Amino acid sequence: MAAAMGLEVEDRPSDSPFVERVWRSRSFAVDRMMSVANPYTELVFWGGPGRIRVAVQGPESRAGLAPVPPDTWFFGITFSLGTALPQLPARLLLDGGIELPEVTDRRFELAGSRWFRPGFGNAEGFVDRLVREGVLGRDPVVAAAVDDHRLRVSLRTVQRRFLATTGLTPTAVRQILRARQAAMLIMEGVPPVEVVHTLGYFDQPHLTRSLARYIGRTARQLRRVDPAEPLSLLYKTEPPANA
């Protein structure tokens, strides 16, 4: 577990085709963070003394400051690209979210049913149940594009299906994931000029604009730790090849 910048964060990949990442964190001595752009839908649980809350969080089209409640734990399931809840269209979730009702210490309500609250170690079993009950699904066209499979549909169809499941165009998804990858490389010490070449940016000003829009940081700021304003979860990923 890594403790840094006002947040303790732990995350892991998943072998479920419906799950991109499982994560948990705890806030301390911080009241805001930079929420970086994110093409994924998430189911997020958080709580402190006396109350637990649950929300479905939509993709974020650009970076922005977000409040962080003090002394609060968080747990999230980040769904893979193309995975969506049919009852909650992407257009209702983009750059926002919907808080779920009827939450107790052990249960919460989703899609008209009551569910036991999952944990960091059993997230995939919970997701499997959502899939079996038809609450969660994955668009095969988007999944094929993400997995670099040959597509037998038109580019227009791919664009339409990305919009339906993420609220974003394939180009926007690619740009967001590339910016996230660029930020990770810079934070690891890779020079910006090398990042430009590796990830196919036109030049350094192009990289700078992308980082500002999607990460909310310059390359120089990414190399410094700001304990008063941490970044939301970042990890290595690859843009969809055929989107």
TAFEN-V200632 format. One record per residue. SS is DSSP state (helix for helix, strand for strand, loop for the rest). OMEGA is omega in radians with two decimals (none if undefined). Layout:
SS_OMEGA / SS_OMEGA
This chain:
loop_-3.12 / strand_3.09 / strand_-3.10 / strand_2.92 / loop_3.06 / loop_3.10 / strand_2.92 / strand_-3.04 / strand_3.00 / strand_3.12 / strand_3.13 / strand_3.02 / loop_-3.11 / loop_3.06 / loop_3.08 / loop_3.08 / loop_-3.12 / loop_-3.02 / strand_3.05 / strand_-3.03 / strand_2.98 / strand_-3.05 / strand_3.02 / strand_-3.11 / strand_3.08 / strand_-3.13 / strand_3.02 / loop_3.05 / loop_3.10 / loop_-3.12 / loop_3.07 / strand_3.08 / strand_3.01 / strand_3.12 / strand_-3.06 / loop_3.12 / loop_-2.96 / strand_-3.10 / loop_-3.01 / loop_2.93 / loop_-3.09 / strand_2.93 / strand_-2.99 / strand_3.06 / strand_3.05 / strand_-3.10 / strand_3.08 / strand_3.14 / loop_2.97 / loop_-3.10 / strand_3.02 / strand_-3.14 / strand_-3.11 / strand_3.09 / strand_2.90 / strand_-3.11 / strand_-3.13 / loop_3.03 / loop_3.12 / strand_-3.02 / loop_3.10 / loop_-3.13 / loop_3.09 / strand_3.11 / strand_3.13 / strand_3.11 / strand_3.09 / loop_3.11 / loop_-3.12 / loop_3.03 / loop_-3.08 / loop_3.02 / strand_3.14 / strand_3.04 / strand_-3.09 / strand_2.99 / strand_3.11 / strand_-3.09 / strand_-3.12 / loop_3.09 / loop_-3.09 / loop_3.09 / strand_-3.05 / strand_3.03 / loop_-3.07 / loop_-3.12 / loop_-3.10 / loop_-3.11 / loop_-3.10 / helix_-3.11 / helix_3.11 / helix_-3.05 / helix_-3.05 / loop_-3.14 / loop_3.12 / loop_-3.13 / strand_-3.14 / strand_3.10 / strand_-3.06 / loop_-3.10 / loop_2.95 / loop_-3.13 / loop_3.03 / loop_3.12 / loop_-3.02 / loop_-3.01 / strand_3.03 / strand_-3.09 / strand_3.10 / strand_3.10 / loop_3.06 / loop_-3.14 / strand_3.09 / strand_-3.08 / strand_2.99 / strand_-3.13 / loop_-3.14 / loop_3.09 / loop_-3.07 / loop_-3.06 / loop_-3.08 / loop_-3.10 / helix_-3.09 / helix_3.08 / helix_3.09 / helix_3.13 / helix_3.10 / helix_3.13 / helix_3.08 / helix_-3.14 / helix_-3.13 / helix_-3.13 / loop_3.11 / loop_3.14 / loop_-3.08 / loop_3.10 / strand_3.13 / strand_-3.14 / loop_-3.08 / helix_3.12 / helix_3.11 / helix_3.13 / helix_3.14 / helix_3.12 / helix_-3.13 / helix_-3.09 / loop_3.06 / loop_3.06 / loop_3.12 / loop_-3.08 / loop_3.11 / loop_3.11 / loop_-3.10 / loop_3.07 / helix_3.12 / helix_3.11 / helix_3.10 / helix_-3.14 / helix_-3.13 / helix_-3.10 / helix_3.04 / helix_3.13 / helix_-3.10 / helix_-3.05 / helix_-3.10 / helix_-3.02 / loop_-3.08 / loop_3.03 / loop_3.05 / helix_3.12 / helix_3.13 / helix_3.11 / helix_3.14 / helix_-3.12 / helix_3.12 / helix_-3.10 / helix_3.09 / helix_3.11 / helix_3.10 / helix_3.10 / helix_3.10 / helix_3.13 / helix_3.12 / helix_-3.13 / helix_3.14 / helix_3.12 / helix_3.08 / loop_3.09 / loop_3.11 / loop_-3.14 / loop_-3.14 / helix_-3.13 / helix_3.09 / helix_3.08 / helix_3.09 / helix_-3.10 / helix_-3.06 / helix_-3.01 / helix_3.01 / loop_3.00 / loop_3.14 / loop_-3.10 / loop_-3.11 / helix_3.05 / helix_3.08 / helix_3.07 / helix_-3.12 / helix_3.13 / helix_3.13 / helix_3.12 / helix_-3.14 / helix_-3.08 / helix_-2.96 / helix_-3.11 / loop_-3.12 / loop_-3.13 / loop_2.93 / loop_3.09 / helix_3.13 / helix_-3.14 / helix_3.13 / helix_-3.13 / loop_3.12 / loop_3.08 / loop_3.08 / loop_-3.06 / loop_-3.11 / loop_-3.07 / loop_-3.11 / strand_3.03 / strand_2.98 / loop_-2.98 / loop_3.03 / loop_3.07 / loop_-3.08 / loop_3.11 / loop_3.12 / loop_3.06 / loop_3.07 / loop_-3.01 / loop_-3.02 / loop_-3.08 / loop_none
